[in-house]
Amino acid sequence: MRLIFAALILSGSILGMNRPIDASDSSEIQDVRVMAVPRTPESNTVILKLAMPKSADSVDGNPVWMQFRIDGYSLGSSSSQFVRADEAAVSDLGQTVHVIIDNRPYFPVKEPAINPFNEEGWYYTTSYRFKIPFALEEGLHTIRIFPARSFGESLKEENTFATGYFYLGDRGSSPRPNFSKPYLTYNEPSDQIRLTTKQPVLLDFLIAHCDLSPDGYRVRLSIDGKVMRDLTSWQPYYIYGLSKGKHKIRLELFDEKTKVPGEFNDVERTIVISS
């Protein structure tokens, strides 16, 4: 009995649980583990800017065209120079920019550049223009974009995250979005990268206008409806032990007392472990 009790305590400490462990679900806790991993190194010279639509613009009809400029970052590269490319699942697209419209799952962009590499092969100050790959309803829409490695991890330096909003058709009475308050951006895992049981699943997100800490803001992770742990450090995590099939990943932003209001601060995505 003492050995069983000790094992349960150890499982809880590994997962960083913030609630008592029930012996009835100890086997599930042991099967799925969440481990913090270091951020992939990144340069502080990468700059991403949204060019169109400009904030508060009104556009007519679908599809909606977008354009961004990125400096110092090569889209399509494999990210093979980083250890994580050998540990986690990678996309065949290589490095991309992840585009989130409203609170939908991201879609990756690495369209041919408007001003491609020059004869020396430099890729600075490169612009990309593309269509949003789904129809939008009339009204207000928000944009969040950021570069990501081939394994899905987002860049997190100050100038690598851009936001905007626009109106499709009639502006109506939609309030202007407020990007100055604390909010969460879910990134990975997603349906854009093929996931298997042979590799850990990368969990990655961005936060804005707050800092995570054990006694302050935190991100709550739930898997298949079960709270796994509160994440108190802004860095990637590996999820081990997910079985083949569909799983629901939910992230919620909390402050020291309660859930932070806002449409981006409670996000659930369905992923598939294919084999």
C-alpha positions in Angstrom: 0.0 0.0 0.0 2.9 2.4 0.8 4.4 1.8 -2.6 1.1 2.5 -4.4 0.7 5.8 -2.4 4.3 6.9 -3.2 3.8 6.2 -6.9 0.6 8.4 -6.9 2.4 11.2 -5.3 5.3 11.0 -7.8 2.8 11.0 -10.7 1.2 14.2 -9.4 4.6 16.0 -8.9 5.7 15.2 -12.5 2.5 16.6 -13.9 2.4 19.6 -11.7 -1.2 18.9 -10.7 -3.1 21.7 -8.8 -5.7 19.4 -7.4 -5.7 16.2 -5.3 -5.1 13.0 -7.2 -7.9 10.5 -7.2 -6.6 6.9 -7.1 -9.4 6.0 -9.6 -7.7 8.0 -12.4 -4.1 7.3 -11.5 -3.5 5.0 -14.5 -4.6 7.8 -16.9 -2.3 10.3 -15.2 0.6 7.9 -15.7 -0.2 7.3 -19.3 -0.2 10.9 -20.4 2.7 13.1 -19.2 3.3 16.8 -19.9 6.9 18.0 -19.7 8.3 21.5 -20.1 11.1 21.8 -22.8 13.4 24.8 -23.6 12.5 27.3 -26.2 14.2 26.8 -29.5 16.9 29.5 -30.0 15.8 32.4 -32.2 17.2 35.6 -33.5 16.0 39.0 -32.2 16.4 40.4 -35.7 13.3 38.8 -37.2 10.5 41.3 -37.9 7.0 40.5 -39.0 4.5 43.2 -40.1 1.0 42.9 -41.4 0.5 45.0 -44.6 -3.1 44.3 -45.6 -5.8 44.5 -44.7 -4.9 47.5 -42.7 -6.6 47.7 -39.3 -10.2 49.1 -39.6 -10.2 48.6 -43.4 -13.4 47.5 -45.1 -13.1 44.9 -47.8 -15.7 43.6 -50.2 -16.4 40.0 -51.0 -14.6 36.6 -50.7 -11.8 35.5 -50.9 -10.1 38.2 -48.8 -6.5 38.9 -49.8 -3.8 39.4 -47.1 -0.2 40.5 -47.3 2.6 40.6 -44.7 6.3 41.5 -44.8 8.9 39.4 -42.9 12.5 40.3 -42.4 15.3 37.9 -41.5 13.4 34.6 -41.7 13.4 32.1 -44.5 10.0 30.5 -45.2 10.2 26.9 -46.5 13.4 26.0 -44.6 13.5 22.7 -42.8 14.6 24.0 -39.3 16.9 20.9 -39.3 19.6 22.8 -37.5 17.5 22.6 -34.3 17.4 19.5 -32.1 13.6 19.7 -32.0 13.3 18.8 -35.7 14.6 15.3 -34.7 12.4 15.0 -31.7 8.9 16.1 -32.7 6.8 15.8 -35.8 7.6 18.2 -38.6 5.6 19.8 -41.5 6.5 19.1 -45.1 6.1 22.8 -45.7 9.1 23.7 -43.5 9.1 27.1 -41.8 5.9 29.1 -42.3 3.9 32.0 -41.0 0.8 30.9 -39.0 -2.3 33.0 -39.7 -5.2 33.0 -37.3 -8.5 34.6 -38.4 -10.9 35.3 -35.5 -10.4 32.3 -33.2 -10.2 29.6 -35.9 -7.3 27.1 -36.1 -4.3 28.6 -37.9 -3.4 28.0 -41.5 0.2 28.1 -42.6 1.6 30.4 -45.3 4.7 30.0 -47.4 3.4 31.3 -50.7 5.9 32.5 -53.4 7.4 35.8 -52.3 6.4 39.0 -54.1 10.1 40.1 -54.0 12.0 36.8 -54.0 15.6 36.1 -53.1 18.1 38.3 -54.8 21.2 36.9 -56.5 23.1 36.7 -53.2 20.3 34.6 -51.7 19.3 37.1 -49.0 15.7 36.8 -47.8 15.4 40.1 -45.9 12.4 42.4 -46.4 10.4 39.8 -48.2 6.6 40.2 -48.8 4.0 37.5 -49.2 0.5 38.0 -50.7 -2.2 35.3 -50.4 -5.9 34.5 -50.1 -7.7 33.5 -46.9 -8.5 29.9 -47.8 -12.1 30.0 -46.6 -15.2 32.2 -46.9 -15.9 34.8 -44.2 -19.2 36.2 -43.1 -19.9 39.9 -43.2 -18.8 41.9 -40.2 -15.7 42.2 -38.0 -12.8 39.9 -38.3 -9.5 39.7 -36.3 -6.0 38.7 -37.5 -3.1 37.2 -35.6 0.1 36.1 -37.4 3.5 34.8 -36.3 6.4 32.8 -37.8 6.8 29.1 -36.8 9.5 26.5 -37.2 8.9 23.3 -39.3 7.9 21.5 -36.1 5.3 24.1 -35.3 7.0 26.1 -32.5 6.2 29.8 -32.7 8.8 32.5 -32.5 8.3 34.6 -29.4 10.5 37.6 -29.7 8.9 41.1 -29.5 8.6 41.8 -33.2 7.5 38.5 -34.4 3.7 38.7 -33.6 1.3 41.0 -35.5 -2.4 41.7 -35.1 -5.1 43.5 -37.0 -8.7 43.6 -37.8 -10.9 44.4 -40.7 -14.6 44.5 -41.8 -16.1 42.5 -44.5 -18.9 44.4 -46.1 -21.0 46.5 -43.7 -19.2 47.6 -40.5 -22.4 47.3 -38.5 -22.2 47.9 -34.8 -19.3 45.5 -34.0 -17.0 47.0 -31.3 -13.4 47.5 -32.1 -11.3 44.6 -30.8 -9.0 45.4 -27.8 -5.6 43.8 -28.3 -4.1 45.6 -25.3 -5.5 43.3 -22.6 -4.0 39.9 -21.6 -4.9 37.2 -24.0 -3.8 33.8 -25.2 -3.1 32.5 -28.7 -3.3 28.7 -29.2 -0.8 27.4 -31.7 0.1 23.7 -31.5 -0.9 20.9 -31.6 -3.0 21.2 -34.7 -4.2 19.3 -37.7 -1.5 20.8 -39.9 1.2 18.4 -38.8 0.9 14.6 -38.9 1.1 13.3 -35.3 2.0 9.8 -34.3 2.5 7.8 -31.1 6.2 7.5 -31.8 7.0 11.1 -31.0 6.0 13.6 -28.3 3.2 16.0 -29.3 4.4 19.6 -29.2 2.2 22.0 -27.1 2.9 25.6 -28.0 1.0 28.9 -27.4 1.6 32.6 -27.2 0.6 35.1 -24.5 0.2 38.9 -24.7 0.3 41.6 -22.0 0.9 39.3 -19.1 3.6 37.1 -17.6 3.1 33.5 -16.4 4.1 32.6 -12.9 3.1 30.2 -10.1 1.3 32.9 -8.2 0.0 35.0 -11.1 -1.2 34.4 -14.7 -1.2 30.7 -15.8 -2.5 28.6 -18.7 -4.7 25.6 -17.8 -4.2 22.6 -20.0 -7.0 20.0 -20.3 -6.9 16.9 -22.4 -10.0 15.0 -23.4 -12.0 17.0 -20.8 -9.6 16.4 -17.9 -7.5 19.1 -16.3 -3.9 18.0 -16.6 -2.0 20.9 -15.1 -1.5 24.7 -14.9 1.3 25.9 -17.0 3.2 28.7 -15.2 6.1 29.3 -17.6 5.9 30.5 -21.2 7.7 27.9 -23.1 6.9 24.8 -25.2 5.8 21.5 -23.7 5.9 17.9 -24.8 2.8 15.7 -24.3 3.7 12.0 -24.1 1.4 9.0 -24.1 -1.5 10.1 -26.2 -3.1 7.1 -27.8 -4.0 6.7 -31.5 -7.2 8.5 -32.5 -8.9 11.8 -31.7 -8.1 14.0 -28.7 -9.3 17.3 -27.5 -6.7 19.9 -26.3 -8.0 22.9 -24.3 -6.1 25.9 -23.1 -7.6 28.6 -20.8 -5.9 31.7 -19.5 -6.3 32.4 -15.7 -5.0 35.2 -13.5 -4.3 34.6 -9.8 -8.0 34.3 -9.0 -10.2 33.4 -12.0 -10.4 32.9 -15.7 -9.5 35.9 -17.8 -12.4 37.1 -20.0 -12.0 37.3 -23.7 -12.8 35.3 -26.8 -9.2 34.1 -27.3 -8.7 32.9 -23.7 -10.6 29.6 -23.8 -9.7 27.5 -26.9 -10.3 23.9 -27.6 -8.9 22.0 -30.7 -9.4 18.5 -31.8 -6.2 16.7 -33.0 -5.7 13.2 -34.5 -2.9 10.8 -33.6 -2.7 8.9 -36.9 -0.6 5.9 -35.9 
